[in-house]
């Protein structure tokens, strides 16, 4: 049975912008933490340092103010995060770090309230953009029936311990709240696995004028919840840091499904894949 998908209601011309979304959570690849802004993921020209460590940088005062709200917790282990291998245990490192970023962005009580409202079917007010975005995160497909739940729970418990060591929440937390936070983390982590996008930037060379370099991963709930994968997509994406812009790659007719490419274009991927 087909899940959620987006269909064109009217003619969409090639080049039309279909979506312009900021990642609700993003994580720079370890090798990019000294060259790219920790907050917006763009390459820095005149970097501003963290006041307390020398392993991350920011592109502006505004990005530093926003980014430090998260980085204040992980600053003391930033040197360790900067040397993590990206491909350790498959993509679990990336999924782990972007889940941490999603949690650290807001206080614990925020996550528990959004989770309760989601379970009860109480959608937030549209004016509350943060709650709406995280409500959308909970609505993403998580494939609990297919993933290794023992592994997912073990990682969630590890994440909880990790957050506790970062002093994200007090040691006097109620047991009920701690158990609920584990559930929230489990949902977040499961949502990251099939829904995150690689954030890339254009790196022009004479040999390859269209070469792309991946710099981070990000979660875009609006796009991820509506656009399915196709090996012959009718859209493509442009990244401006952690802003993802979805553009029509060709004319899309009314009634036609709008599709992204998650991996494997038919032109350069074996038929078996």
ZIBEL-V259580 format. One record per residue. N is the residue number from 1. RES is the residue in one letter. PHI is phi as a letter, one per 30 degrees, with the letter a starting at -180 (* if undefined). NEAR is the number of other ideal C-beta (glycine too) atoms within 10 Angstrom. D_FIRST is the distance of its C-alpha to the first C-alpha in Angstrom with 2 decimals. Layout:
# ZIBEL-V259580
n;res;phi;near;d_first
N;RES;PHI;NEAR;D_FIRST
N;RES;PHI;NEAR;D_FIRST
This chain:
# ZIBEL-V259580
n;res;phi;near;d_first
1;X;*;2;0.00
2;X;d;6;3.79
3;X;d;7;6.47
4;X;d;11;9.99
5;X;a;12;11.83
6;X;c;18;15.30
7;X;b;11;16.65
8;X;d;17;20.38
9;X;d;8;22.19
10;X;b;8;25.36
11;X;d;11;26.91
12;X;c;20;26.86
13;X;d;9;29.77
14;X;e;11;29.98
15;X;j;10;31.38
16;X;d;13;30.07
17;X;d;12;29.16
18;X;c;20;25.67
19;X;a;18;25.88
20;X;b;14;28.79
21;X;b;19;27.91
22;X;c;16;30.06
23;X;d;26;28.62
24;X;d;23;28.73
25;X;a;26;29.65
26;X;b;26;31.02
27;X;b;29;33.01
28;X;d;26;35.48
29;X;d;20;35.71
30;X;e;19;38.84
31;X;d;14;40.83
32;X;c;22;40.37
33;X;d;21;41.64
34;X;c;16;45.20
35;X;c;12;44.51
36;X;b;25;41.69
37;X;d;25;41.51
38;X;d;30;39.83
39;X;c;25;38.54
40;X;c;22;37.41
41;X;i;27;37.00
42;X;c;20;39.34
43;X;d;15;42.21
44;X;c;17;45.40
45;X;c;6;48.63
46;X;b;7;50.90
47;X;d;17;49.09
48;X;c;16;49.88
49;X;d;13;49.94
50;X;d;18;48.76
51;X;d;10;51.88
52;X;b;12;51.62
53;X;b;15;50.20
54;X;b;11;50.38
55;X;c;18;46.96
56;X;b;28;44.96
57;X;b;21;45.84
58;X;b;23;44.94
59;X;c;22;45.43
60;X;a;17;46.96
61;X;d;9;48.36
62;X;d;11;45.35
63;X;d;20;42.90
64;X;d;21;45.20
65;X;d;11;45.32
66;X;d;16;41.54
67;X;d;21;40.95
68;X;d;18;43.58
69;X;d;12;41.73
70;X;c;19;39.37
71;X;d;21;41.80
72;X;e;16;44.43
73;X;d;18;42.58
74;X;c;21;41.94
75;X;e;18;45.23
76;X;d;13;47.10
77;X;c;14;44.69
78;X;d;17;44.05
79;X;d;13;46.17
80;X;d;11;44.00
81;X;d;18;40.75
82;X;d;17;42.34
83;X;c;10;42.78
84;X;d;16;39.45
85;X;d;9;37.91
86;X;d;14;34.68
87;X;c;10;33.08
88;X;e;12;34.19
89;X;h;10;31.68
90;X;i;9;29.07
91;X;c;14;27.96
92;X;d;15;28.60
93;X;e;18;31.75
94;X;d;22;29.99
95;X;d;21;27.25
96;X;d;20;30.10
97;X;d;23;32.30
98;X;d;24;29.82
99;X;d;28;28.80
100;X;e;24;32.53
101;X;d;22;32.96
102;X;d;26;30.27
103;X;d;27;32.10
104;X;d;18;35.62
105;X;d;18;34.99
106;X;b;17;35.37
107;X;d;12;37.29
108;X;e;18;35.82
109;X;d;10;36.04
110;X;e;14;33.84
111;X;d;20;30.93
112;X;d;16;31.43
113;X;d;16;31.57
114;X;d;23;28.41
115;X;d;19;26.59
116;X;d;12;28.02
117;X;d;16;27.10
118;X;d;20;23.47
119;X;d;11;23.23
120;X;c;8;24.97
121;X;i;6;22.90
122;X;c;11;26.09
123;X;d;14;25.43
124;X;d;18;28.52
125;X;d;8;30.76
126;X;d;8;29.89
127;X;d;7;33.39
128;X;d;13;32.66
129;X;d;12;30.98
130;X;d;13;31.03
131;X;d;19;29.40
132;X;d;18;26.77
133;X;d;22;26.01
134;X;d;27;25.73
135;X;d;18;23.64
136;X;d;21;21.22
137;X;d;23;21.56
138;X;d;17;20.46
139;X;d;15;17.33
140;X;d;19;16.21
141;X;d;14;13.47
142;X;c;20;15.67
143;X;h;12;13.86
144;X;e;11;16.40
145;X;d;6;14.80
146;X;c;9;15.50
147;X;d;14;18.76
148;X;d;9;22.21
149;X;d;12;22.85
150;X;d;8;26.53
151;X;d;11;26.96
152;X;d;18;25.18
153;X;d;15;27.47
154;X;d;11;30.48
155;X;d;21;29.93
156;X;d;21;29.52
157;X;d;13;32.80
158;X;d;12;34.43
159;X;d;20;33.37
160;X;d;20;34.89
161;X;d;10;38.11
162;X;d;19;38.11
163;X;d;20;37.88
164;X;d;15;40.57
165;X;d;11;42.86
166;X;d;17;42.37
167;X;i;11;43.66
168;X;d;18;40.55
169;X;b;17;40.98
170;X;d;9;44.13
171;X;d;6;45.00
172;X;d;5;45.56
173;X;e;13;41.87
174;X;d;9;40.96
175;X;e;7;39.10
176;X;d;9;36.45
177;X;d;13;35.86
178;X;d;13;35.84
179;X;d;11;33.16
180;X;d;16;31.03
181;X;d;23;31.60
182;X;d;15;30.32
183;X;d;14;27.04
184;X;e;23;26.91
185;X;d;25;27.70
186;X;d;21;25.05
187;X;d;22;22.35
188;X;d;26;23.97
189;X;d;25;24.26
190;X;d;22;20.67
191;X;d;25;19.62
192;X;d;25;22.10
193;X;e;19;20.83
194;X;c;15;17.74
195;X;c;19;18.97
196;X;d;24;22.67
197;X;c;20;24.31
198;X;d;15;27.55
199;X;c;27;30.27
200;X;b;16;32.61
201;X;b;18;35.83
202;X;d;11;37.57
203;X;b;13;40.45
204;X;d;9;42.48
205;X;b;8;44.61
206;X;d;5;46.63
207;X;d;6;44.82
208;X;b;9;41.31
209;X;d;9;41.38
210;X;c;8;37.62
211;X;d;12;37.48
212;X;c;12;35.22
213;X;b;11;35.99
214;X;d;13;33.45
215;X;c;23;35.11
216;X;a;29;32.62
217;X;b;25;29.07
218;X;b;24;27.64
219;X;c;27;24.77
220;X;b;27;23.65
221;X;e;22;21.24
222;X;d;17;21.06
223;X;d;20;20.13
224;X;d;23;17.93
225;X;d;18;15.78
226;X;b;17;15.40
227;X;c;25;15.83
228;X;d;16;13.51
229;X;d;12;15.26
230;X;b;17;16.48
231;X;d;16;19.37
232;X;b;10;20.77
233;X;d;19;20.52
234;X;c;22;22.21
235;X;b;23;23.55
236;X;b;13;25.78
237;X;c;21;27.19
238;X;b;13;30.78
239;X;c;22;31.98
240;X;c;14;35.07
241;X;i;22;35.36
242;X;c;26;32.48
243;X;c;17;31.63
244;X;c;21;28.63
245;X;c;14;28.89
246;X;c;22;26.00
247;X;b;15;27.49
248;X;d;18;26.32
249;X;d;16;27.16
250;X;a;13;27.46
251;X;d;14;27.34
252;X;c;22;23.91
253;X;d;11;23.67
254;X;e;10;22.37
255;X;i;9;18.73
256;X;d;14;18.12
257;X;d;14;15.63
258;X;c;21;17.77
259;X;b;19;17.20
260;X;c;22;19.16
261;X;c;18;20.18
262;X;d;17;19.84
263;X;a;9;21.52
264;X;i;13;22.58
265;X;d;11;23.51
266;X;d;13;23.47
267;X;d;7;27.22
268;X;b;7;28.24
269;X;b;11;25.62
270;X;d;7;25.71
271;X;e;6;23.13
272;X;d;4;22.30
273;X;d;8;21.18
